[in-house]
Amino acid sequence: MNRFDEWYEGQTGLTLGVQEVLFSEQSDYQRVEILQTDSWGKVLTLDGLVMLSEYDEFVYHEMLTHPSLCAHPNPERLCIIGGGDGGTLRECVKHDAVKSIDWVEIDEVVIEASKSHFPGLGVFDDPRTTLYIEDGIDFIARQSARYDIILIDGSDPIGPAEGLFEDHFIQACANALQPGGIVVSQSESPWVKKFHPNMKTLYNALSSHIGGVTPYLCSIPLYPTGTWSMMMASKTVDPKSSHAFDTAKAFCEMHPEISYFSAEGFRAATALPPFVSRLFT
Amino acid sequence: MNRFDEWYEGQTGLTLGVQEVLFSEQSDYQRVEILQTDSWGKVLTLDGLVMLSEYDEFVYHEMLTHPSLCAHPNPERLCIIGGGDGGTLRECVKHDAVKSIDWVEIDEVVIEASKSHFPGLGVFDDPRTTLYIEDGIDFIARQSARYDIILIDGSDPIGPAEGLFEDHFIQACANALQPGGIVVSQSESPWVKKFHPNMKTLYNALSSHIGGVTPYLCSIPLYPTGTWSMMMASKTVDPKSSHAFDTAKAFCEMHPEISYFSAEGFRAATALPPFVSRLFT
């Protein structure tokens, strides 16, 4: 059996047993690989960093999407930046209110590899979706007052996704939102010191250009340290409102396959331990 | 630099860069090692499994102790099973109500190594404490109606701590409790399938011999999968009562060094994701 190693803080790392490399290609942007592992099913890596495993991906995709989609009173127009594996789209299309989704992925190789190797994971053909193969930063810069929710499903702030944590991108997202719109972004592990500056930059950018920032946490075993953060920002929508809670409760009852997100669980996820709150002050 | 590897599910594992092995001894029970790592300070391992690092131990020790000590109306008499590093004791003695602590550790080598190498971490000399070097299972079997809180701070249910997850030990704990007493135990990661039977056994034993079981979760990056569970059980004390909440709030205000536990955070920790709740049903 081969080993996959990902180092995230000094020599600290995750190791996976690899039975077979199912796909490996250098795209224009990154090395894209799909590994058959011994304990987590198939795993997608980009530039040697785990993006998802079949067994734990539900946490990331449910928590990136449902909190905002349940909080917004009428989430009709969505934009997804990144998320080439289709998992974020899969969760979004469960919401009946959604009328259109602009999906912007920089790297077509990720989409094609995911379609071939994770056939049950992603959704790629929902008729409400328009796919744009281009840099999400350029795409968002051209939009104005268009989206109810923008979901930023990028990789770590090194390589092609670096700009997704920067002030001018978040300012462009703010400009691309409808009044009352929401931006959600993945925002790294609060335990990994090297990403603290990026987390702080993102938090400050969301605060100054949008306002109402709610960071929250979830458990993702194959991401560095096993705990991951996300941030939601909206000038007017309160993700902890009773509307959001009741909508989430009804939504989860209709979708018993949902295994991490819940109305109570999301509220709980926003109760940050003091050591995490201190990262933003 | 050397590497430390811990495997927890197939070939899935954690790797740490090791600058120096500070202590290594085979005790009567287990291999006890203290490693100087590159990113997490000193790390204590037992039989090759990480017990704590200097940088993340606060989570485990705060979450094992404060939820029950804040919930119990008058936690005078405590018993700690295990916890040879002294971290659990350090958190317990912050509570003024505590009058006596029976501390039962099977392996004196763990205590001596911790005293030498983690001088600031553990508390070993609080005058309220009586140390017993013996098997906690034998010790508890001799007690009756004695403790307000029993804290089970054992290692994984393989090796010397295996019995701490079993029905007859929990039954003995129930017998050792004062009326209205509480038992708290660490209970492994909900992501690691091989320990699901032990978690279920522990949950069922706590339910049948004590009642009122509250499982809760916390983030511990150097434990397998980064998410850890604990369980609290009491026939009469509700850890989510307003008394518990208000006591926790006041306690944390008096102890600004507390970095993970909080009144809101503990309530949040009890909101289990559906995939975790399903482990117990």
Contacts between the chains, C-beta under 8 A, distances in Angstrom:
chain1	res1	chain2	res2	distance
A	1	B	11	5.9
A	3	B	11	6.7
A	5	B	15	6.8
A	7	B	15	7.9
A	9	B	39	4.6
A	10	B	17	5.3
A	10	B	37	7.8
A	10	B	38	4.0
A	10	B	39	3.7
A	11	B	1	5.9
A	11	B	3	6.7
A	11	B	15	6.9
A	11	B	16	6.6
A	11	B	17	2.4
A	11	B	37	8.0
A	11	B	38	5.3
A	11	B	39	7.1
A	12	B	14	7.6
A	12	B	15	6.8
A	12	B	16	5.5
A	12	B	17	6.7
A	12	B	37	7.7
A	12	B	38	7.6
A	12	B	39	4.9
A	12	B	40	6.9
A	13	B	14	7.5
A	13	B	15	4.5
A	14	B	12	7.6
A	14	B	13	7.6
A	14	B	14	6.9
A	14	B	15	7.5
A	15	B	5	6.8
A	15	B	7	7.9
A	15	B	11	6.9
A	15	B	12	6.8
A	15	B	13	4.5
A	15	B	14	7.4
A	15	B	15	5.5
A	16	B	11	6.6
A	16	B	12	5.5
A	17	B	10	5.2
A	17	B	11	2.4
A	17	B	12	6.7
A	37	B	10	7.8
A	37	B	11	8.0
A	37	B	12	7.6
A	38	B	10	4.0
A	38	B	11	5.3
A	38	B	12	7.6
A	39	B	9	4.5
A	39	B	10	3.7
A	39	B	11	7.1
A	39	B	12	4.9
A	40	B	12	6.9
A	56	B	191	7.4
A	58	B	275	7.8
A	59	B	273	7.6
A	189	B	221	7.9
A	191	B	56	7.4
A	191	B	219	7.6
A	191	B	221	4.9
A	217	B	219	7.2
A	219	B	191	7.6
A	219	B	217	7.2
A	219	B	219	7.2
A	219	B	225	7.6
A	219	B	226	6.9
A	219	B	227	4.0
A	219	B	273	7.5
A	221	B	189	7.9
A	221	B	191	4.8
A	221	B	225	3.8
A	221	B	226	6.1
A	221	B	227	6.9
A	225	B	219	7.6
A	225	B	221	3.8
A	225	B	226	5.2
A	226	B	219	6.9
A	226	B	221	6.1
A	226	B	225	5.2
A	226	B	226	1.5
A	226	B	227	5.5
A	227	B	219	4.0
A	227	B	221	6.9
A	227	B	226	5.5
A	227	B	227	7.0
A	252	B	274	7.9
A	258	B	274	6.8
A	259	B	273	6.7
A	259	B	274	5.1
A	259	B	275	4.1
A	260	B	273	4.4
A	260	B	274	6.9
A	260	B	275	6.3
A	261	B	273	7.7
A	262	B	271	7.4
A	262	B	273	6.9
A	262	B	274	6.2
A	264	B	271	4.5
A	265	B	271	5.0
A	265	B	272	7.5
A	265	B	273	5.6
A	265	B	274	7.9
A	267	B	268	7.4
A	267	B	271	7.2
A	268	B	267	7.4
A	268	B	268	3.5
A	268	B	269	7.3
A	268	B	270	7.8
A	268	B	271	3.6
A	269	B	268	7.2
A	270	B	268	7.8
A	271	B	262	7.4
A	271	B	264	4.5
A	271	B	265	5.1
A	271	B	267	7.2
A	271	B	268	3.6
A	272	B	265	7.6
A	273	B	59	7.7
A	273	B	219	7.5
A	273	B	259	6.7
A	273	B	260	4.4
A	273	B	261	7.7
A	273	B	262	6.9
A	273	B	265	5.6
A	274	B	252	7.9
A	274	B	258	6.8
A	274	B	259	5.1
A	274	B	260	6.9
A	274	B	262	6.2
A	274	B	265	7.9
A	275	B	58	7.9
A	275	B	259	4.2
A	275	B	260	6.3
